[in-house]
Each structure stands twice: as C-alpha cells, then as structure tokens.
Amino acid sequence: MTNPAILWDGPTGALDEFLGDEFEVLAWNAEHDDETRSRAVAVVAYGHPAVDAALLDRFPNLKIVSNHGVGVDHIVVAECEARGIPVGNTPGCLDGSTADMTMALMLASARNVVVGDRYARSPEFLHYDPSVLIGKEVSGSTVGIVGMGRIGAQVAIRARGFGMTVLYHNRNRRPEAEQETGAAYVSLDDLLKQSDFVALNCPLTPETTGLMSTAQFEAMKPTAILINAARGPVVDQDALYDALTNNTIWAAATDVTDPEPLPRDHRLLSLPNLIITPHLGSASDRTRHRMIEMSIENLRAGLSGAELPYRVRSN
C-alpha cells in the first residue's frame, strides 16, 4: 500500500528523524500527477511558501497545514478554515532567539561591527586610529519597541540589561508586559521622536504593512537606528533608502526584506549604513529543533482529528 504524502518545501531528509518512512515527502516545486496529489494529506510549510486557494485546490485531500514558524502571513488561514483544514504554528519557542537577533542587529549597527570587520580585513587597516568608526552608545540609550508581543517583551528584558530606557507601542496596551519589563507605553509618534533605536517586532498585518514610511522616518532622530526583526513589508523600502541616503536617520539593520531575498542589483544592497541578514531570527540550533518538533506535533494532531496544540485562527 502506498504511503500518504506530505507536501514539504524544506531540505531533503529533514523530516526523516521525526517521520521515518511513515509518509512520502513531496517536493514543493516538483510536478505531481493527480494520483500523487490525491495522496497528500498535509502541508508542512518550512520557508514561507504561499499556501493559498490555488494550492489548496490542487491538493484536495489535505487535513492539516502545519507552519514551521510563528508568522503565517504566507498562509491564507481563512481559505484553509473554509475547507475544514486547521492551521498550526510554533509560538513561544523562538521568542528568545529572535530577541537575541534583535539585540545583535542593534549592537552590530550601533558599533560598526560589519563595516569594522571589513575594514580590519582590508589593505587600508595599517595602524590603529581612535578617530575612525565612532559608533553609537547602546547602554543607557532609549529603545522603542513596536510590537509588545512575546518577542517584543523579550527584547525589552534584554534592553533593560543594557540599562536602556524602554518605550513600546502596541495595538493594545499591555500592563502585564509593563510590569514584567518596565517598558512604558507611548504613541507611535512619541516613540519615534524619543527613541535612539526603533525595534520592529510586530506581526505583518494589513495595519502594519508599510508602517514605517517617509513620515515615520522624518519623525525619528537623525542619530537614530532602525532595527527590523519583524517582516520586510512592515518597512517601505523606498522610504528607507531615502532616509539612509539623505541622513534622515543614522543607520538601519534588518533581518527581513521584501522580497526575500532582494534582487542582487537592488539599491539597498549598496548602502554602507544598512546591515542585512538572511532571516536569521530563529536560526539557533535549539530553537530550530523545537520548531520542527512543534510542527510535527501539529501535524500528527491534525491527521488524527485531534485539536492542534498550537492552532492559528483567522481573525
């Protein structure tokens, strides 16, 4: 008897440890005939592939969509629910690692870590000069966190360890987070005006798409640094380019772009005051292993008809 199939866009063999030969794993971009598609009972979305009505129509017998990650902006959850297909994600396990990445980007951009590394390897570095690559102080500065969810709260806790004043803006005020982290709630406009670092840790929603654009950059200090560990479309990239080239803000560091990756000739790639990393927020060994475990927990629950331990519902 032929095994049921799982549609998977991740690396070959990555699911073997968890599933063995219990399922046939179908490559995402391969051509599949009608019989193969009919055997597909699940989608495990690894690298943010589009799970939309067109895909769901091609695979009519799906019972579960399990997302390897928290953000589900690439999955049309309402379309899945309309077909009776639950959607699961992996909340909680990547909060610390993504907060770590936010702080890493903050420190790297403020203290010229990337440009300093390039300079130290270059033929130009022949003697120590205390006057070059003077950065921004992180300790004792003010950070404004946009999005005080699990990740934002972890960023706030880390920032307090650096003696930073922590401001935050969120769709809804979160008194429990204020008590836990010492962060102060302010309007977005006040956050932008007061912060030395603006850290984006919000989900991608219609409300946050293009949240940071020309007016927001102009509200920031000219010495401020933008950190984006959220999603690429939260930032208007044309406005970001203008802000960085016109010295509207001092620098930026982003772990995400739109699209991802950027075309190799994209003008943002030429900017010396912009750090770009390839979506490494959750890329630590322990976090990625736990993400796979949670994805499989959702997968097995969905296939058995049980309630998903980590279910996402459409708003």
WONOR-V416545 format. One record per pair of residues at least 12 apart in sequence whose ideal C-beta (glycine too) atoms are under 6 Angstrom apart, sorted by the first residue. I is the first residue (numbers start at 1). J is the second residue. If there is no record, write none. Layout:
I_J / I_J
This chain:
3_23 / 3_24 / 4_23 / 4_39 / 4_41 / 5_24 / 5_26 / 5_39 / 5_40 / 6_23 / 6_25 / 6_42 / 6_44 / 7_26 / 7_40 / 7_43 / 8_25 / 8_44 / 9_28 / 9_46 / 9_47 / 9_49 / 10_46 / 18_296 / 28_49 / 37_58 / 37_59 / 38_61 / 40_59 / 41_61 / 41_63 / 42_64 / 42_299 / 43_65 / 44_66 / 44_295 / 45_67 / 46_68 / 48_74 / 50_74 / 51_65 / 51_75 / 52_76 / 53_79 / 56_79 / 56_83 / 62_85 / 63_302 / 63_303 / 64_299 / 64_302 / 65_80 / 65_85 / 65_87 / 66_88 / 66_295 / 66_298 / 66_299 / 67_89 / 68_291 / 68_295 / 69_90 / 70_89 / 70_91 / 72_89 / 72_312 / 73_204 / 75_87 / 77_312 / 77_314 / 78_314 / 81_314 / 86_302 / 86_308 / 86_311 / 87_312 / 88_298 / 88_308 / 88_310 / 88_311 / 89_310 / 89_312 / 90_291 / 90_294 / 91_310 / 93_287 / 93_290 / 93_291 / 94_282 / 94_287 / 95_150 / 95_151 / 95_154 / 96_154 / 97_282 / 97_284 / 97_287 / 98_151 / 98_229 / 98_281 / 98_282 / 99_151 / 99_154 / 99_155 / 99_158 / 101_229 / 101_255 / 101_280 / 101_281 / 102_155 / 102_199 / 102_227 / 102_229 / 103_158 / 105_227 / 105_253 / 106_197 / 106_227 / 107_138 / 108_275 / 109_225 / 109_251 / 109_253 / 109_275 / 110_135 / 110_136 / 110_138 / 111_135 / 112_133 / 112_135 / 114_275 / 116_133 / 138_162 / 139_162 / 139_163 / 140_163 / 141_164 / 141_196 / 142_165 / 142_194 / 142_195 / 142_196 / 143_159 / 143_164 / 143_166 / 143_197 / 143_199 / 144_167 / 144_191 / 144_195 / 144_198 / 145_168 / 145_199 / 145_201 / 146_169 / 146_200 / 146_202 / 147_201 / 147_202 / 148_168 / 148_170 / 148_174 / 148_177 / 151_201 / 152_201 / 153_177 / 153_181 / 155_199 / 155_201 / 156_181 / 156_183 / 157_181 / 160_182 / 166_183 / 167_184 / 167_186 / 167_191 / 168_183 / 169_188 / 169_191 / 173_185 / 192_216 / 192_219 / 192_220 / 193_219 / 196_224 / 197_225 / 198_226 / 199_227 / 200_228 / 200_230 / 200_234 / 201_229 / 201_230 / 202_230 / 204_231 / 204_233 / 208_234 / 209_233 / 210_236 / 211_234 / 212_235 / 213_236 / 213_239 / 214_239 / 217_239 / 217_243 / 217_248 / 217_249 / 220_249 / 223_250 / 224_249 / 225_250 / 225_251 / 226_252 / 227_253 / 228_254 / 228_256 / 229_255 / 229_281 / 231_256 / 232_256 / 232_257 / 232_258 / 232_260 / 233_258 / 241_267 / 241_268 / 244_271 / 244_273 / 244_274 / 251_273 / 252_274 / 253_275 / 254_276 / 255_277 / 255_279 / 255_280 / 255_281 / 256_279 / 294_310 / 297_309 / 298_310
